[in-house]
Amino acid sequence: MWKLIVGFIAFAALALYILTKSGGNIDLSGEKHDVTAGHEPAASAAVEAASGPASAASQ
């Protein structure tokens, strides 16, 4: 059983090493939430963009 755990840790370390050296964008700091940006303008812009082609097609 301990061999499986050691093998998994070695494989994970190798994968992280290869991804960082190949230019992969790895961020191990956790989730990031942008609390400074407002959600309402983006939501209303998406609604306007979605309703624009639908109203043009109905004419």
Backbone as CSV, one residue per row, in Angstrom:
resi,resn,N_x,N_y,N_z,CA_x,CA_y,CA_z,C_x,C_y,C_z
1,MET,0.819,-1.192,0.000,0.000,0.000,0.000,0.866,1.260,0.000
2,TRP,1.927,1.236,0.767,2.769,2.419,0.827,3.455,2.677,-0.510
3,LYS,3.646,1.614,-1.303,4.262,1.787,-2.619,3.344,2.566,-3.552
4,LEU,2.041,2.353,-3.435,1.078,3.101,-4.251,1.102,4.591,-3.891
5,ILE,1.173,4.870,-2.612,1.191,6.269,-2.175,2.470,6.961,-2.636
6,VAL,3.598,6.299,-2.493,4.876,6.869,-2.940,4.874,7.044,-4.457
7,GLY,4.334,6.075,-5.176,4.252,6.182,-6.632,3.365,7.334,-7.069
8,PHE,2.247,7.534,-6.387,1.363,8.639,-6.735,2.038,9.976,-6.483
9,ILE,2.717,10.103,-5.353,3.409,11.359,-5.043,4.509,11.627,-6.061
10,ALA,5.246,10.598,-6.447,6.309,10.765,-7.447,5.720,11.157,-8.798
11,PHE,4.618,10.531,-9.180,3.985,10.867,-10.455,3.446,12.290,-10.445
12,ALA,2.822,12.702,-9.345,2.296,14.064,-9.251,3.423,15.089,-9.297
13,ALA,4.531,14.810,-8.616,5.672,15.726,-8.636,6.268,15.821,-10.040
14,LEU,6.377,14.699,-10.716,6.896,14.703,-12.084,5.976,15.474,-13.018
15,ALA,4.665,15.283,-12.873,3.710,15.998,-13.728,3.780,17.501,-13.496
16,LEU,3.850,17.930,-12.240,3.969,19.362,-11.955,5.269,19.934,-12.497
17,TYR,6.357,19.179,-12.373,7.645,19.645,-12.885,7.592,19.814,-14.407
18,ILE,7.039,18.846,-15.092,6.958,18.918,-16.560,6.056,20.069,-16.998
19,LEU,4.922,20.248,-16.320,4.017,21.328,-16.703,4.612,22.703,-16.451
20,THR,5.347,22.870,-15.362,5.949,24.180,-15.113,7.090,24.465,-16.083
21,LYS,7.852,23.451,-16.452,8.962,23.665,-17.374,8.489,23.849,-18.820
22,SER,7.310,23.324,-19.159,6.825,23.443,-20.532,6.027,24.726,-20.750
23,GLY,5.915,25.551,-19.734,5.219,26.821,-19.911,3.751,26.755,-19.553
24,GLY,3.315,25.716,-18.880,1.923,25.619,-18.448,1.626,26.669,-17.397
25,ASN,0.440,27.224,-17.445,0.049,28.252,-16.487,-0.534,27.569,-15.264
26,ILE,0.311,27.281,-14.288,-0.111,26.569,-13.092,-0.174,27.559,-11.937
27,ASP,-1.333,27.606,-11.277,-1.523,28.475,-10.133,-2.059,27.632,-8.985
28,LEU,-1.246,27.410,-7.980,-1.632,26.566,-6.863,-2.139,27.369,-5.673
29,SER,-2.541,28.614,-5.900,-2.963,29.454,-4.782,-4.453,29.360,-4.502
30,GLY,-5.191,28.552,-5.210,-6.609,28.376,-4.940,-7.483,29.242,-5.845
31,GLU,-8.761,29.254,-5.524,-9.713,30.010,-6.335,-9.539,31.496,-6.102
32,LYS,-9.775,32.251,-7.155,-9.714,33.701,-7.057,-11.072,34.253,-7.468
33,HIS,-11.573,35.159,-6.660,-12.847,35.798,-6.952,-12.629,37.298,-7.015
34,ASP,-13.049,37.899,-8.115,-12.894,39.330,-8.293,-14.105,40.022,-7.687
35,VAL,-13.960,40.532,-6.471,-15.080,41.170,-5.795,-15.197,42.637,-6.163
36,THR,-14.199,43.198,-6.852,-14.259,44.606,-7.213,-15.095,44.829,-8.459
37,ALA,-15.211,43.851,-9.305,-15.973,44.006,-10.536,-17.455,43.777,-10.255
38,GLY,-18.297,44.577,-10.871,-19.732,44.420,-10.700,-20.267,43.349,-11.634
39,HIS,-21.269,42.647,-11.206,-21.838,41.581,-12.025,-22.985,42.083,-12.892
40,GLU,-23.619,43.165,-12.514,-24.797,43.639,-13.233,-24.484,44.120,-14.652
41,PRO,-23.453,44.934,-14.889,-23.208,45.380,-16.273,-22.903,44.230,-17.226
42,ALA,-22.175,43.250,-16.759,-21.850,42.121,-17.631,-23.098,41.307,-17.931
43,ALA,-23.965,41.142,-16.948,-25.189,40.363,-17.162,-26.128,41.100,-18.101
44,SER,-26.258,42.413,-17.955,-27.161,43.157,-18.832,-26.608,43.227,-20.257
45,ALA,-25.284,43.277,-20.397,-24.690,43.281,-21.735,-24.920,41.946,-22.426
46,ALA,-24.864,40.854,-21.659,-25.101,39.536,-22.245,-26.556,39.398,-22.678
47,VAL,-27.474,39.967,-21.902,-28.896,39.903,-22.261,-29.151,40.726,-23.510
48,GLU,-28.543,41.906,-23.605,-28.717,42.749,-24.786,-28.118,42.089,-26.026
49,ALA,-26.967,41.456,-25.876,-26.333,40.794,-27.011,-27.170,39.613,-27.482
50,ALA,-27.760,38.899,-26.544,-28.573,37.742,-26.904,-29.893,38.161,-27.516
51,SER,-30.464,39.276,-27.074,-31.758,39.701,-27.598,-31.623,40.461,-28.922
52,GLY,-30.427,40.965,-29.225,-30.230,41.728,-30.464,-30.496,40.892,-31.722
53,PRO,-29.834,39.773,-31.941,-30.077,38.969,-33.142,-31.476,38.349,-33.179
54,ALA,-32.051,38.075,-32.032,-33.388,37.473,-32.017,-34.429,38.474,-32.496
55,SER,-34.290,39.761,-32.116,-35.241,40.752,-32.551,-35.046,41.065,-34.033
56,ALA,-33.822,40.993,-34.514,-33.574,41.254,-35.937,-34.130,40.120,-36.793
57,ALA,-34.096,38.898,-36.285,-34.615,37.768,-37.055,-36.117,37.785,-37.116
58,SER,-36.784,38.356,-36.128,-38.241,38.358,-36.127,-38.799,39.411,-37.045
59,GLN,-38.010,40.361,-37.503,-38.528,41.433,-38.374,-38.579,41.028,-39.805
